[in-house]
Amino acid sequence: MTAGGVCGFAIGFFTSLQIKVTSALTHNISGTAKACAQTVLATYWYHQSKSFLWWFSNGIVLLGSAAYARIKQLDMEKKYKDSPHYTKV
């Protein structure tokens, strides 16, 4: 029970840090992408057979999440490009 409490506290703490740095929408999208990726990996791990529409819908979620992340990345680069502390990684 203690380990569950510590993990729950850590999840809440890091969630608040993520929302503070990004936004609630970004946190929600990253959580959805994480859950989708875990589902796809579990399907592969347990050798489950799924229909084409199942794979297609999970692909849409992952590609949509990746597109959102890329658009936000480009937006942040444009916003902070003129900053004296800007360094492209």
VMD Tcl script that draws the C-alpha trace (Angstrom):
set ca {
  {0.00 0.00 0.00}
  {2.88 2.33 0.72}
  {4.43 1.71 -2.71}
  {1.06 2.45 -4.34}
  {0.78 5.68 -2.38}
  {4.30 6.76 -3.35}
  {3.65 5.97 -7.02}
  {0.32 7.81 -6.94}
  {1.93 10.85 -5.37}
  {4.77 10.78 -7.93}
  {2.30 10.58 -10.82}
  {0.34 13.53 -9.46}
  {3.51 15.52 -8.87}
  {4.90 14.97 -12.36}
  {1.49 15.60 -13.90}
  {1.37 19.01 -12.24}
  {4.91 19.76 -13.49}
  {3.96 18.78 -17.03}
  {0.83 20.93 -16.98}
  {2.79 23.85 -15.51}
  {5.34 23.70 -18.34}
  {2.94 22.87 -21.19}
  {-0.86 22.86 -20.93}
  {-3.67 20.59 -19.83}
  {-4.41 19.75 -23.47}
  {-0.83 18.69 -24.12}
  {-0.88 16.56 -20.98}
  {-4.11 14.90 -22.12}
  {-2.75 14.19 -25.60}
  {0.51 12.77 -24.26}
  {-1.44 10.56 -21.85}
  {-3.64 9.27 -24.66}
  {-0.60 8.57 -26.86}
  {1.11 6.73 -24.00}
  {-1.92 4.55 -23.37}
  {-2.28 3.83 -27.09}
  {1.39 2.89 -27.43}
  {1.12 0.60 -24.39}
  {-1.93 -1.09 -25.94}
  {-0.14 -1.65 -29.24}
  {2.96 -3.01 -27.47}
  {0.84 -5.32 -25.31}
  {-0.92 -6.64 -28.41}
  {2.46 -7.40 -29.96}
  {3.85 -8.88 -26.73}
  {0.91 -11.27 -26.22}
  {0.66 -12.15 -29.94}
  {-2.96 -11.05 -30.22}
  {-4.69 -10.78 -33.55}
  {-6.61 -7.56 -34.17}
  {-8.66 -6.29 -37.08}
  {-7.48 -3.76 -39.63}
  {-9.77 -1.07 -38.18}
  {-8.27 -1.60 -34.72}
  {-4.75 -1.06 -36.05}
  {-5.92 1.85 -38.22}
  {-7.57 3.63 -35.29}
  {-4.51 3.22 -33.07}
  {-2.34 4.48 -35.92}
  {-4.53 7.57 -36.25}
  {-4.17 8.27 -32.51}
  {-0.39 7.88 -32.62}
  {0.06 9.88 -35.83}
  {-2.28 12.60 -34.58}
  {-0.35 12.83 -31.31}
  {2.94 13.01 -33.19}
  {1.55 15.72 -35.49}
  {0.35 17.73 -32.48}
  {3.78 17.41 -30.84}
  {5.54 18.54 -34.02}
  {3.25 21.53 -34.48}
  {3.77 22.57 -30.85}
  {7.53 22.14 -31.30}
  {7.58 24.40 -34.35}
  {5.38 26.93 -32.56}
  {7.70 27.01 -29.55}
  {10.78 27.35 -31.77}
  {9.21 30.31 -33.55}
  {8.18 31.87 -30.24}
  {11.56 31.53 -28.52}
  {13.91 31.80 -31.52}
  {14.75 35.44 -30.81}
  {15.46 34.72 -27.14}
  {19.13 35.17 -26.10}
  {19.04 31.74 -24.40}
  {17.75 29.86 -27.45}
  {19.83 26.89 -28.59}
  {18.54 24.37 -31.08}
  {19.06 20.79 -29.93}
}
mol new
graphics top color blue
foreach p $ca { graphics top sphere $p radius 0.5 }
foreach p [lrange $ca 0 end-1] q [lrange $ca 1 end] { graphics top cylinder $p $q radius 0.2 }
display resetview
